[in-house]
Amino acid sequence: MLVPPHTRVPADLAATRLAPEPLTLVASIQTPLTGTVALKAAGVPFTVAVEVLETELQLQLIRAGIGVGIILRRALPPRLQGTGLQTFTVADLSLALEAWLWHRRTGPVIAVTMPLIEHLVSVLLLGKPTAPRERHVPLAALTSTPTGGLG
């Protein structure tokens, strides 16, 4: 889950905070939005014109001058030079999300899947390969859901 800092985890779930996910503001190089700006002084109203889930489409719209965007910093190309895009910051505004792993506290496959998920997350999100913890779970525990399949 990507959530704002200090989000409350539902009581019936277990959660592990994985990492901060810094956000950055991106604009077309055709705008004067460079460095640190005061939002009102820049004359930029905060109006959500379109919500885009796909990062490359969002960057294309920003590049075309449709507006500015809020993007996960790690989703940006390593170098913006030559892309038609630039980043900027807004004075007194901190943009960040946190990556969390939320899951049920109990269940027939939690003991098997959680070590694997934790390992994959450490490799993919954090870039730190770790060996998954081994847990010995009887095979019967994997198929003991009310439907008879994996839960």
Buried (B, 14 or more C-beta within 10 A) or exposed (E): EEBEEEEEBEEEEEBBEBBEBEBBBBBBBEBEBEEEBEBEEBEBEEEEEEEBEEEEEBBBBBBEEBBBBEBBBEBBEEEBEEBBBBBBBBEEEEBEBBBBBEBEEEEBBBBBBBBEBBBEBBEEBEEEEEEEEEEEEEEEBBEEEEEEEEB
